[in-house]
Amino acid sequence: MKLISFCIPTYNRASQCNRLVKEILKSHNEDFEVIVADNCSTDDTVALLRKIQDKRLFIHTSTHNVGSFLNGLNSCSKATGKYIYYTLDKDMIDSSNIDSFALFLQHNDLSCGYCEYLPKPGSVNKIYSQGYDAICSVGYLGRHPSGCIFNREKLIEIDYLNRFSHEFVGEHCNDYILAELASKGNAGIFSEQLTIPQISSEAAKDKSLTIKGLNSNSYFTPEARLKSTVNQTIHISDLKLSTKDKEKLTVKIFITGIINATFGYRDLLRNIDICTHYHLEPRKMMNSELISIGFSFCKKYLERTKPSRKAANLKVIKLNLYLGRAVLFKMVKMVKRRFHA
Protein backbone atom coordinates (compact mmCIF):
# COMPACT_ATOMS: atom_id res chain seq x y z
CA MET A 1 0.00 0.00 0.00
CA LYS A 2 1.27 3.44 -0.96
CA LEU A 3 1.61 6.10 1.73
CA ILE A 4 -0.16 8.93 -0.15
CA SER A 5 -2.90 9.16 -2.75
CA PHE A 6 -3.00 12.59 -4.41
CA CYS A 7 -6.67 12.83 -5.42
CA ILE A 8 -7.66 15.33 -8.12
CA PRO A 9 -11.24 15.74 -9.38
CA THR A 10 -11.23 17.57 -12.70
CA TYR A 11 -13.50 18.94 -15.41
CA ASN A 12 -12.49 20.91 -18.51
CA ARG A 13 -9.23 22.25 -17.10
CA ALA A 14 -6.89 20.37 -19.42
CA SER A 15 -3.81 22.58 -19.18
CA GLN A 16 -4.07 23.22 -15.44
CA CYS A 17 -4.71 19.61 -14.50
CA ASN A 18 -1.91 18.45 -16.78
CA ARG A 19 0.45 20.99 -15.20
CA LEU A 20 -0.53 19.92 -11.66
CA VAL A 21 -0.06 16.20 -12.36
CA LYS A 22 3.32 16.74 -14.03
CA GLU A 23 4.50 18.84 -11.09
CA ILE A 24 3.58 16.11 -8.58
CA LEU A 25 5.28 13.45 -10.69
CA LYS A 26 8.52 15.46 -10.73
CA SER A 27 9.14 14.00 -7.29
CA HIS A 28 11.33 10.89 -7.25
CA ASN A 29 9.39 9.55 -4.27
CA GLU A 30 7.81 6.21 -5.20
CA ASP A 31 5.53 5.93 -2.16
CA PHE A 32 2.55 7.74 -3.67
CA GLU A 33 -0.02 7.54 -6.44
CA VAL A 34 -1.86 10.24 -8.36
CA ILE A 35 -5.60 9.67 -8.85
CA VAL A 36 -7.40 11.84 -11.41
CA ALA A 37 -11.20 11.58 -11.58
CA ASP A 38 -12.35 13.20 -14.82
CA ASN A 39 -15.99 14.28 -14.79
CA CYS A 40 -16.68 13.63 -18.49
CA SER A 41 -14.63 16.60 -19.73
CA THR A 42 -15.38 17.88 -23.22
CA ASP A 43 -11.88 19.27 -23.77
CA ASP A 44 -8.60 17.31 -24.15
CA THR A 45 -8.03 16.75 -20.41
CA VAL A 46 -7.93 12.96 -20.66
CA ALA A 47 -5.95 12.92 -23.90
CA LEU A 48 -3.21 15.08 -22.38
CA LEU A 49 -3.05 13.03 -19.20
CA ARG A 50 -2.77 9.76 -21.11
CA LYS A 51 0.39 11.04 -22.77
CA ILE A 52 2.10 10.99 -19.38
CA GLN A 53 3.99 7.74 -18.95
CA ASP A 54 4.28 7.14 -15.20
CA LYS A 55 3.14 4.06 -13.29
CA ARG A 56 2.14 6.28 -10.35
CA LEU A 57 -0.64 7.96 -12.37
CA PHE A 58 -4.17 6.49 -12.54
CA ILE A 59 -6.93 8.13 -14.62
CA HIS A 60 -10.61 7.40 -14.00
CA THR A 61 -13.28 8.76 -16.34
CA SER A 62 -17.02 9.16 -15.79
CA THR A 63 -19.47 8.02 -18.43
CA HIS A 64 -21.58 11.11 -17.68
CA ASN A 65 -21.20 14.35 -15.74
CA VAL A 66 -22.05 13.62 -12.08
CA GLY A 67 -21.43 17.17 -10.81
CA SER A 68 -18.45 18.56 -8.94
CA PHE A 69 -19.63 17.37 -5.51
CA LEU A 70 -19.89 13.68 -6.41
CA ASN A 71 -16.79 13.79 -8.57
CA GLY A 72 -14.81 15.05 -5.60
CA LEU A 73 -16.02 12.11 -3.51
CA ASN A 74 -15.35 9.73 -6.40
CA SER A 75 -11.72 10.83 -6.62
CA CYS A 76 -11.23 9.82 -2.97
CA SER A 77 -13.05 6.51 -3.45
CA LYS A 78 -10.47 5.44 -6.06
CA ALA A 79 -7.54 5.93 -3.69
CA THR A 80 -5.55 3.00 -2.27
CA GLY A 81 -2.98 4.87 -0.16
CA LYS A 82 -2.89 5.14 3.62
CA TYR A 83 -3.51 8.90 3.40
CA ILE A 84 -5.49 10.95 0.90
CA TYR A 85 -4.28 14.39 -0.10
CA TYR A 86 -7.16 16.21 -1.79
CA THR A 87 -6.60 19.03 -4.26
CA LEU A 88 -8.62 20.89 -6.88
CA ASP A 89 -7.35 20.78 -10.46
CA LYS A 90 -6.78 24.55 -10.67
CA ASP A 91 -4.32 24.67 -7.74
CA MET A 92 -0.67 23.65 -7.59
CA ILE A 93 1.76 21.63 -5.46
CA ASP A 94 5.42 22.27 -4.71
CA SER A 95 6.86 18.84 -5.49
CA SER A 96 10.13 19.66 -3.72
CA ASN A 97 8.30 19.32 -0.39
CA ILE A 98 6.64 15.96 -1.06
CA ASP A 99 9.42 14.07 0.74
CA SER A 100 9.02 16.25 3.84
CA PHE A 101 5.26 15.75 3.68
CA ALA A 102 5.73 11.98 3.48
CA LEU A 103 7.99 12.03 6.56
CA PHE A 104 5.37 14.07 8.42
CA LEU A 105 2.73 11.43 7.68
CA GLN A 106 5.06 8.51 8.47
CA HIS A 107 5.98 9.85 11.89
CA ASN A 108 2.45 10.72 13.03
CA ASP A 109 -0.62 8.55 13.37
CA LEU A 110 -3.20 10.99 12.01
CA SER A 111 -6.91 10.78 11.38
CA CYS A 112 -6.97 13.97 9.31
CA GLY A 113 -5.42 17.40 8.82
CA TYR A 114 -4.46 19.98 6.25
CA CYS A 115 -1.47 21.75 4.69
CA GLU A 116 -0.82 25.45 5.35
CA TYR A 117 -1.10 27.70 2.29
CA LEU A 118 1.31 30.48 3.22
CA PRO A 119 3.35 29.21 6.17
CA LYS A 120 5.37 31.82 8.02
CA PRO A 121 9.17 31.36 8.18
CA GLY A 122 10.05 29.08 11.05
CA SER A 123 6.58 27.53 11.28
CA VAL A 124 6.50 24.04 12.74
CA ASN A 125 4.18 21.14 12.09
CA LYS A 126 1.40 20.78 14.66
CA ILE A 127 -0.45 17.80 16.12
CA TYR A 128 -3.74 18.14 17.99
CA SER A 129 -5.25 15.52 20.27
CA GLN A 130 -8.42 13.67 19.29
CA GLY A 131 -11.64 15.45 20.22
CA TYR A 132 -12.30 19.11 20.89
CA ASP A 133 -8.73 20.36 20.27
CA ALA A 134 -8.45 18.52 16.95
CA ILE A 135 -11.91 19.59 15.77
CA CYS A 136 -11.27 23.26 16.58
CA SER A 137 -7.96 23.17 14.73
CA VAL A 138 -9.08 21.60 11.44
CA GLY A 139 -12.87 21.24 11.36
CA TYR A 140 -15.59 23.71 10.33
CA LEU A 141 -13.02 26.29 9.21
CA GLY A 142 -14.49 26.92 5.76
CA ARG A 143 -11.05 26.55 4.19
CA HIS A 144 -10.43 26.11 0.50
CA PRO A 145 -10.57 22.33 -0.12
CA SER A 146 -7.07 21.87 -1.57
CA GLY A 147 -4.57 20.52 0.92
CA CYS A 148 -6.96 18.47 3.06
CA ILE A 149 -5.55 15.24 4.49
CA PHE A 150 -7.70 12.18 5.26
CA ASN A 151 -6.74 8.82 6.73
CA ARG A 152 -8.34 6.60 4.08
CA GLU A 153 -9.38 3.73 6.39
CA LYS A 154 -10.98 6.13 8.86
CA LEU A 155 -12.67 7.93 5.97
CA ILE A 156 -14.25 4.66 4.87
CA GLU A 157 -15.35 3.96 8.46
CA ILE A 158 -17.52 7.08 8.56
CA ASP A 159 -19.29 6.01 5.34
CA TYR A 160 -18.63 9.37 3.68
CA LEU A 161 -20.00 8.31 0.29
CA ASN A 162 -23.49 7.75 1.67
CA ARG A 163 -23.80 9.98 4.74
CA PHE A 164 -22.89 13.41 3.40
CA SER A 165 -25.46 14.71 0.94
CA HIS A 166 -24.94 17.74 -1.27
CA GLU A 167 -28.11 19.31 0.12
CA PHE A 168 -26.82 19.12 3.70
CA VAL A 169 -23.11 19.95 3.39
CA GLY A 170 -23.09 22.23 0.33
CA GLU A 171 -20.57 22.13 -2.50
CA HIS A 172 -17.69 20.80 -0.41
CA CYS A 173 -18.08 18.38 2.49
CA ASN A 174 -14.50 18.69 3.77
CA ASP A 175 -15.51 20.73 6.83
CA TYR A 176 -17.79 17.95 8.03
CA ILE A 177 -15.41 15.12 7.17
CA LEU A 178 -12.48 16.81 8.93
CA ALA A 179 -14.58 17.50 12.04
CA GLU A 180 -15.84 13.94 12.21
CA LEU A 181 -12.42 12.39 11.63
CA ALA A 182 -10.93 14.74 14.25
CA SER A 183 -13.44 13.38 16.74
CA LYS A 184 -12.03 9.90 16.11
CA GLY A 185 -8.27 10.56 16.04
CA ASN A 186 -5.45 13.10 16.10
CA ALA A 187 -5.31 15.94 13.57
CA GLY A 188 -2.18 17.46 12.05
CA ILE A 189 -1.16 20.62 10.21
CA PHE A 190 1.75 20.44 7.78
CA SER A 191 3.52 23.82 7.91
CA GLU A 192 5.71 23.74 4.82
CA GLN A 193 4.78 25.11 1.40
CA LEU A 194 3.21 22.13 -0.33
CA THR A 195 -0.20 23.46 -1.38
CA ILE A 196 -0.27 26.51 -3.67
CA PRO A 197 -3.83 27.76 -4.25
CA GLN A 198 -4.76 29.74 -7.32
CA ILE A 199 -4.18 33.47 -6.74
CA SER A 200 -7.03 35.95 -7.24
CA SER A 201 -5.64 37.43 -10.47
CA GLU A 202 -5.52 33.93 -11.99
CA ALA A 203 -9.02 33.22 -10.67
CA ALA A 204 -10.33 36.25 -12.57
CA LYS A 205 -9.09 34.73 -15.83
CA ASP A 206 -10.28 31.23 -14.91
CA LYS A 207 -13.96 31.67 -14.15
CA SER A 208 -15.73 29.17 -11.90
CA LEU A 209 -17.43 26.31 -13.72
CA THR A 210 -19.67 25.55 -10.72
CA ILE A 211 -20.68 28.91 -9.24
CA LYS A 212 -22.15 31.47 -11.60
CA GLY A 213 -23.51 34.51 -9.81
CA LEU A 214 -25.86 34.22 -6.87
CA ASN A 215 -27.15 30.72 -7.57
CA SER A 216 -27.85 27.79 -5.25
CA ASN A 217 -24.16 26.77 -5.27
CA SER A 218 -22.93 30.20 -4.10
CA TYR A 219 -21.49 29.20 -0.73
CA PHE A 220 -20.53 32.80 0.15
CA THR A 221 -24.00 34.40 0.32
CA PRO A 222 -25.45 35.22 3.77
CA GLU A 223 -28.23 32.66 3.35
CA ALA A 224 -25.76 29.95 2.32
CA ARG A 225 -23.52 30.83 5.28
CA LEU A 226 -26.54 30.62 7.57
CA LYS A 227 -27.53 27.23 6.20
CA SER A 228 -23.97 25.97 6.59
CA THR A 229 -23.72 27.22 10.19
CA VAL A 230 -27.09 25.67 11.09
CA ASN A 231 -26.11 22.32 9.56
CA GLN A 232 -22.72 22.38 11.28
CA THR A 233 -24.54 22.94 14.59
CA ILE A 234 -26.74 19.93 13.85
CA HIS A 235 -23.65 17.90 12.96
CA ILE A 236 -21.92 18.94 16.22
CA SER A 237 -24.89 17.68 18.22
CA ASP A 238 -24.21 14.16 16.90
CA LEU A 239 -20.47 14.09 17.65
CA LYS A 240 -19.15 12.13 20.61
CA LEU A 241 -18.18 15.13 22.75
CA SER A 242 -19.06 16.35 26.23
CA THR A 243 -21.93 18.85 26.53
CA LYS A 244 -19.45 21.55 27.54
CA ASP A 245 -17.29 20.92 24.47
CA LYS A 246 -20.36 20.97 22.22
CA GLU A 247 -21.37 24.34 23.69
CA LYS A 248 -17.91 25.81 23.12
CA LEU A 249 -17.71 24.41 19.60
CA THR A 250 -21.20 25.70 18.76
CA VAL A 251 -20.25 29.22 19.88
CA LYS A 252 -17.07 29.03 17.80
CA ILE A 253 -18.78 28.01 14.56
CA PHE A 254 -21.59 30.52 15.12
CA ILE A 255 -19.08 33.38 15.36
CA THR A 256 -17.27 32.12 12.26
CA GLY A 257 -20.59 31.86 10.41
CA ILE A 258 -21.87 35.35 11.21
CA ILE A 259 -18.50 36.96 10.45
CA ASN A 260 -18.41 35.19 7.06
CA ALA A 261 -22.02 36.17 6.34
CA THR A 262 -21.36 39.86 7.04
CA PHE A 263 -17.76 41.11 6.84
CA GLY A 264 -16.69 38.16 4.69
CA TYR A 265 -19.50 38.74 2.19
CA ARG A 266 -18.77 42.48 2.11
CA ASP A 267 -15.06 41.88 1.46
CA LEU A 268 -15.80 39.39 -1.32
CA LEU A 269 -18.11 41.86 -3.09
CA ARG A 270 -15.30 44.43 -2.97
CA ASN A 271 -12.77 42.10 -4.61
CA ILE A 272 -12.94 42.62 -8.37
CA ASP A 273 -10.90 39.49 -9.21
CA ILE A 274 -12.98 37.18 -7.03
CA CYS A 275 -16.25 38.68 -8.29
CA THR A 276 -15.09 38.12 -11.87
CA HIS A 277 -14.23 34.51 -11.02
CA TYR A 278 -17.75 33.93 -9.71
CA HIS A 279 -19.51 35.89 -12.49
CA LEU A 280 -20.55 38.70 -10.11
CA GLU A 281 -20.65 42.48 -10.34
CA PRO A 282 -18.51 43.97 -7.53
CA ARG A 283 -20.26 46.49 -5.29
CA LYS A 284 -19.97 48.34 -1.99
CA MET A 285 -22.16 47.23 0.90
CA MET A 286 -23.69 49.86 3.16
CA ASN A 287 -23.38 49.50 6.94
CA SER A 288 -27.16 49.34 7.23
CA GLU A 289 -27.19 46.25 4.99
CA LEU A 290 -24.41 44.69 7.05
CA ILE A 291 -26.37 45.22 10.27
CA SER A 292 -29.55 43.88 8.71
CA ILE A 293 -27.77 40.72 7.55
CA GLY A 294 -26.26 40.19 11.01
CA PHE A 295 -29.58 40.63 12.80
CA SER A 296 -31.39 38.30 10.41
CA PHE A 297 -28.61 35.71 10.71
CA CYS A 298 -28.86 35.65 14.53
CA LYS A 299 -32.66 35.43 14.55
CA LYS A 300 -32.92 32.65 11.96
CA TYR A 301 -29.99 30.70 13.43
CA LEU A 302 -31.56 30.53 16.88
CA GLU A 303 -34.91 29.50 15.39
CA ARG A 304 -33.53 26.78 13.14
CA THR A 305 -31.10 25.22 15.63
CA LYS A 306 -33.32 25.16 18.72
CA PRO A 307 -34.48 21.53 18.19
CA SER A 308 -30.95 20.15 17.64
CA ARG A 309 -29.48 22.10 20.54
CA LYS A 310 -32.26 20.89 22.81
CA ALA A 311 -31.75 17.29 21.67
CA ALA A 312 -28.04 17.58 22.47
CA ASN A 313 -28.89 18.81 25.99
CA LEU A 314 -27.39 22.23 25.28
CA LYS A 315 -28.98 24.71 27.66
CA VAL A 316 -30.75 26.98 25.20
CA ILE A 317 -30.94 30.14 27.33
CA LYS A 318 -27.37 29.73 28.57
CA LEU A 319 -26.08 29.08 25.07
CA ASN A 320 -27.95 32.07 23.67
CA LEU A 321 -26.24 34.30 26.24
CA TYR A 322 -22.87 32.77 25.32
CA LEU A 323 -23.52 33.44 21.64
CA GLY A 324 -24.61 37.04 22.21
CA ARG A 325 -21.66 37.85 24.44
CA ALA A 326 -19.15 36.16 22.14
CA VAL A 327 -20.43 37.98 19.06
CA LEU A 328 -20.42 41.34 20.88
CA PHE A 329 -16.80 40.91 21.99
CA LYS A 330 -15.78 39.75 18.52
CA MET A 331 -17.48 42.68 16.79
CA VAL A 332 -15.97 45.25 19.17
CA LYS A 333 -12.53 43.74 18.64
CA MET A 334 -12.90 43.86 14.84
CA VAL A 335 -14.15 47.47 14.88
CA LYS A 336 -11.18 48.54 17.07
CA ARG A 337 -8.75 46.77 14.74
CA ARG A 338 -10.25 48.41 11.66
CA PHE A 339 -10.29 51.83 13.39
CA HIS A 340 -6.59 51.64 14.28
CA ALA A 341 -5.54 50.20 10.90
C-alpha positions as CSV (number, residue, x, y, z in Angstrom):
1,M,0.0,0.0,0.0
2,K,1.3,3.4,-1.0
3,L,1.6,6.1,1.7
4,I,-0.2,8.9,-0.2
5,S,-2.9,9.2,-2.8
6,F,-3.0,12.6,-4.4
7,C,-6.7,12.8,-5.4
8,I,-7.7,15.3,-8.1
9,P,-11.2,15.7,-9.4
10,T,-11.2,17.6,-12.7
11,Y,-13.5,18.9,-15.4
12,N,-12.5,20.9,-18.5
13,R,-9.2,22.2,-17.1
14,A,-6.9,20.4,-19.4
15,S,-3.8,22.6,-19.2
16,Q,-4.1,23.2,-15.4
17,C,-4.7,19.6,-14.5
18,N,-1.9,18.5,-16.8
19,R,0.4,21.0,-15.2
20,L,-0.5,19.9,-11.7
21,V,-0.1,16.2,-12.4
22,K,3.3,16.7,-14.0
23,E,4.5,18.8,-11.1
24,I,3.6,16.1,-8.6
25,L,5.3,13.5,-10.7
26,K,8.5,15.5,-10.7
27,S,9.1,14.0,-7.3
28,H,11.3,10.9,-7.3
29,N,9.4,9.5,-4.3
30,E,7.8,6.2,-5.2
31,D,5.5,5.9,-2.2
32,F,2.6,7.7,-3.7
33,E,0.0,7.5,-6.4
34,V,-1.9,10.2,-8.4
35,I,-5.6,9.7,-8.8
36,V,-7.4,11.8,-11.4
37,A,-11.2,11.6,-11.6
38,D,-12.4,13.2,-14.8
39,N,-16.0,14.3,-14.8
40,C,-16.7,13.6,-18.5
41,S,-14.6,16.6,-19.7
42,T,-15.4,17.9,-23.2
43,D,-11.9,19.3,-23.8
44,D,-8.6,17.3,-24.1
45,T,-8.0,16.8,-20.4
46,V,-7.9,13.0,-20.7
47,A,-6.0,12.9,-23.9
48,L,-3.2,15.1,-22.4
49,L,-3.0,13.0,-19.2
50,R,-2.8,9.8,-21.1
51,K,0.4,11.0,-22.8
52,I,2.1,11.0,-19.4
53,Q,4.0,7.7,-18.9
54,D,4.3,7.1,-15.2
55,K,3.1,4.1,-13.3
56,R,2.1,6.3,-10.4
57,L,-0.6,8.0,-12.4
58,F,-4.2,6.5,-12.5
59,I,-6.9,8.1,-14.6
60,H,-10.6,7.4,-14.0
61,T,-13.3,8.8,-16.3
62,S,-17.0,9.2,-15.8
63,T,-19.5,8.0,-18.4
64,H,-21.6,11.1,-17.7
65,N,-21.2,14.4,-15.7
66,V,-22.0,13.6,-12.1
67,G,-21.4,17.2,-10.8
68,S,-18.5,18.6,-8.9
69,F,-19.6,17.4,-5.5
70,L,-19.9,13.7,-6.4
71,N,-16.8,13.8,-8.6
72,G,-14.8,15.1,-5.6
73,L,-16.0,12.1,-3.5
74,N,-15.3,9.7,-6.4
75,S,-11.7,10.8,-6.6
76,C,-11.2,9.8,-3.0
77,S,-13.1,6.5,-3.5
78,K,-10.5,5.4,-6.1
79,A,-7.5,5.9,-3.7
80,T,-5.6,3.0,-2.3
81,G,-3.0,4.9,-0.2
82,K,-2.9,5.1,3.6
83,Y,-3.5,8.9,3.4
84,I,-5.5,11.0,0.9
85,Y,-4.3,14.4,-0.1
86,Y,-7.2,16.2,-1.8
87,T,-6.6,19.0,-4.3
88,L,-8.6,20.9,-6.9
89,D,-7.3,20.8,-10.5
90,K,-6.8,24.6,-10.7
91,D,-4.3,24.7,-7.7
92,M,-0.7,23.6,-7.6
93,I,1.8,21.6,-5.5
94,D,5.4,22.3,-4.7
95,S,6.9,18.8,-5.5
96,S,10.1,19.7,-3.7
97,N,8.3,19.3,-0.4
98,I,6.6,16.0,-1.1
99,D,9.4,14.1,0.7
100,S,9.0,16.3,3.8
101,F,5.3,15.8,3.7
102,A,5.7,12.0,3.5
103,L,8.0,12.0,6.6
104,F,5.4,14.1,8.4
105,L,2.7,11.4,7.7
106,Q,5.1,8.5,8.5
107,H,6.0,9.9,11.9
108,N,2.5,10.7,13.0
109,D,-0.6,8.5,13.4
110,L,-3.2,11.0,12.0
111,S,-6.9,10.8,11.4
112,C,-7.0,14.0,9.3
113,G,-5.4,17.4,8.8
114,Y,-4.5,20.0,6.2
115,C,-1.5,21.8,4.7
116,E,-0.8,25.4,5.4
117,Y,-1.1,27.7,2.3
118,L,1.3,30.5,3.2
119,P,3.3,29.2,6.2
120,K,5.4,31.8,8.0
121,P,9.2,31.4,8.2
122,G,10.0,29.1,11.1
123,S,6.6,27.5,11.3
124,V,6.5,24.0,12.7
125,N,4.2,21.1,12.1
126,K,1.4,20.8,14.7
127,I,-0.4,17.8,16.1
128,Y,-3.7,18.1,18.0
129,S,-5.2,15.5,20.3
130,Q,-8.4,13.7,19.3
131,G,-11.6,15.4,20.2
132,Y,-12.3,19.1,20.9
133,D,-8.7,20.4,20.3
134,A,-8.4,18.5,17.0
135,I,-11.9,19.6,15.8
136,C,-11.3,23.3,16.6
137,S,-8.0,23.2,14.7
138,V,-9.1,21.6,11.4
139,G,-12.9,21.2,11.4
140,Y,-15.6,23.7,10.3
141,L,-13.0,26.3,9.2
142,G,-14.5,26.9,5.8
143,R,-11.1,26.5,4.2
144,H,-10.4,26.1,0.5
145,P,-10.6,22.3,-0.1
146,S,-7.1,21.9,-1.6
147,G,-4.6,20.5,0.9
148,C,-7.0,18.5,3.1
149,I,-5.5,15.2,4.5
150,F,-7.7,12.2,5.3
151,N,-6.7,8.8,6.7
152,R,-8.3,6.6,4.1
153,E,-9.4,3.7,6.4
154,K,-11.0,6.1,8.9
155,L,-12.7,7.9,6.0
156,I,-14.2,4.7,4.9
157,E,-15.3,4.0,8.5
158,I,-17.5,7.1,8.6
159,D,-19.3,6.0,5.3
160,Y,-18.6,9.4,3.7
161,L,-20.0,8.3,0.3
162,N,-23.5,7.7,1.7
163,R,-23.8,10.0,4.7
164,F,-22.9,13.4,3.4
165,S,-25.5,14.7,0.9
166,H,-24.9,17.7,-1.3
167,E,-28.1,19.3,0.1
168,F,-26.8,19.1,3.7
169,V,-23.1,19.9,3.4
170,G,-23.1,22.2,0.3
171,E,-20.6,22.1,-2.5
172,H,-17.7,20.8,-0.4
173,C,-18.1,18.4,2.5
174,N,-14.5,18.7,3.8
175,D,-15.5,20.7,6.8
176,Y,-17.8,18.0,8.0
177,I,-15.4,15.1,7.2
178,L,-12.5,16.8,8.9
179,A,-14.6,17.5,12.0
180,E,-15.8,13.9,12.2
181,L,-12.4,12.4,11.6
182,A,-10.9,14.7,14.2
183,S,-13.4,13.4,16.7
184,K,-12.0,9.9,16.1
185,G,-8.3,10.6,16.0
186,N,-5.5,13.1,16.1
187,A,-5.3,15.9,13.6
188,G,-2.2,17.5,12.0
189,I,-1.2,20.6,10.2
190,F,1.8,20.4,7.8
191,S,3.5,23.8,7.9
192,E,5.7,23.7,4.8
193,Q,4.8,25.1,1.4
194,L,3.2,22.1,-0.3
195,T,-0.2,23.5,-1.4
196,I,-0.3,26.5,-3.7
197,P,-3.8,27.8,-4.2
198,Q,-4.8,29.7,-7.3
199,I,-4.2,33.5,-6.7
200,S,-7.0,35.9,-7.2
201,S,-5.6,37.4,-10.5
202,E,-5.5,33.9,-12.0
203,A,-9.0,33.2,-10.7
204,A,-10.3,36.3,-12.6
205,K,-9.1,34.7,-15.8
206,D,-10.3,31.2,-14.9
207,K,-14.0,31.7,-14.2
208,S,-15.7,29.2,-11.9
209,L,-17.4,26.3,-13.7
210,T,-19.7,25.5,-10.7
211,I,-20.7,28.9,-9.2
212,K,-22.2,31.5,-11.6
213,G,-23.5,34.5,-9.8
214,L,-25.9,34.2,-6.9
215,N,-27.1,30.7,-7.6
216,S,-27.8,27.8,-5.3
217,N,-24.2,26.8,-5.3
218,S,-22.9,30.2,-4.1
219,Y,-21.5,29.2,-0.7
220,F,-20.5,32.8,0.1
221,T,-24.0,34.4,0.3
222,P,-25.5,35.2,3.8
223,E,-28.2,32.7,3.3
224,A,-25.8,30.0,2.3
225,R,-23.5,30.8,5.3
226,L,-26.5,30.6,7.6
227,K,-27.5,27.2,6.2
228,S,-24.0,26.0,6.6
229,T,-23.7,27.2,10.2
230,V,-27.1,25.7,11.1
231,N,-26.1,22.3,9.6
232,Q,-22.7,22.4,11.3
233,T,-24.5,22.9,14.6
234,I,-26.7,19.9,13.9
235,H,-23.6,17.9,13.0
236,I,-21.9,18.9,16.2
237,S,-24.9,17.7,18.2
238,D,-24.2,14.2,16.9
239,L,-20.5,14.1,17.7
240,K,-19.1,12.1,20.6
241,L,-18.2,15.1,22.8
242,S,-19.1,16.4,26.2
243,T,-21.9,18.9,26.5
244,K,-19.5,21.5,27.5
245,D,-17.3,20.9,24.5
246,K,-20.4,21.0,22.2
247,E,-21.4,24.3,23.7
248,K,-17.9,25.8,23.1
249,L,-17.7,24.4,19.6
250,T,-21.2,25.7,18.8
251,V,-20.3,29.2,19.9
252,K,-17.1,29.0,17.8
253,I,-18.8,28.0,14.6
254,F,-21.6,30.5,15.1
255,I,-19.1,33.4,15.4
256,T,-17.3,32.1,12.3
257,G,-20.6,31.9,10.4
258,I,-21.9,35.4,11.2
259,I,-18.5,37.0,10.4
260,N,-18.4,35.2,7.1
261,A,-22.0,36.2,6.3
262,T,-21.4,39.9,7.0
263,F,-17.8,41.1,6.8
264,G,-16.7,38.2,4.7
265,Y,-19.5,38.7,2.2
266,R,-18.8,42.5,2.1
267,D,-15.1,41.9,1.5
268,L,-15.8,39.4,-1.3
269,L,-18.1,41.9,-3.1
270,R,-15.3,44.4,-3.0
271,N,-12.8,42.1,-4.6
272,I,-12.9,42.6,-8.4
273,D,-10.9,39.5,-9.2
274,I,-13.0,37.2,-7.0
275,C,-16.3,38.7,-8.3
276,T,-15.1,38.1,-11.9
277,H,-14.2,34.5,-11.0
278,Y,-17.8,33.9,-9.7
279,H,-19.5,35.9,-12.5
280,L,-20.5,38.7,-10.1
281,E,-20.6,42.5,-10.3
282,P,-18.5,44.0,-7.5
283,R,-20.3,46.5,-5.3
284,K,-20.0,48.3,-2.0
285,M,-22.2,47.2,0.9
286,M,-23.7,49.9,3.2
287,N,-23.4,49.5,6.9
288,S,-27.2,49.3,7.2
289,E,-27.2,46.2,5.0
290,L,-24.4,44.7,7.0
291,I,-26.4,45.2,10.3
292,S,-29.6,43.9,8.7
293,I,-27.8,40.7,7.5
294,G,-26.3,40.2,11.0
295,F,-29.6,40.6,12.8
296,S,-31.4,38.3,10.4
297,F,-28.6,35.7,10.7
298,C,-28.9,35.6,14.5
299,K,-32.7,35.4,14.6
300,K,-32.9,32.7,12.0
301,Y,-30.0,30.7,13.4
302,L,-31.6,30.5,16.9
303,E,-34.9,29.5,15.4
304,R,-33.5,26.8,13.1
305,T,-31.1,25.2,15.6
306,K,-33.3,25.2,18.7
307,P,-34.5,21.5,18.2
308,S,-31.0,20.2,17.6
309,R,-29.5,22.1,20.5
310,K,-32.3,20.9,22.8
311,A,-31.8,17.3,21.7
312,A,-28.0,17.6,22.5
313,N,-28.9,18.8,26.0
314,L,-27.4,22.2,25.3
315,K,-29.0,24.7,27.7
316,V,-30.7,27.0,25.2
317,I,-30.9,30.1,27.3
318,K,-27.4,29.7,28.6
319,L,-26.1,29.1,25.1
320,N,-28.0,32.1,23.7
321,L,-26.2,34.3,26.2
322,Y,-22.9,32.8,25.3
323,L,-23.5,33.4,21.6
324,G,-24.6,37.0,22.2
325,R,-21.7,37.8,24.4
326,A,-19.1,36.2,22.1
327,V,-20.4,38.0,19.1
328,L,-20.4,41.3,20.9
329,F,-16.8,40.9,22.0
330,K,-15.8,39.8,18.5
331,M,-17.5,42.7,16.8
332,V,-16.0,45.3,19.2
333,K,-12.5,43.7,18.6
334,M,-12.9,43.9,14.8
335,V,-14.2,47.5,14.9
336,K,-11.2,48.5,17.1
337,R,-8.8,46.8,14.7
338,R,-10.2,48.4,11.7
339,F,-10.3,51.8,13.4
340,H,-6.6,51.6,14.3
341,A,-5.5,50.2,10.9
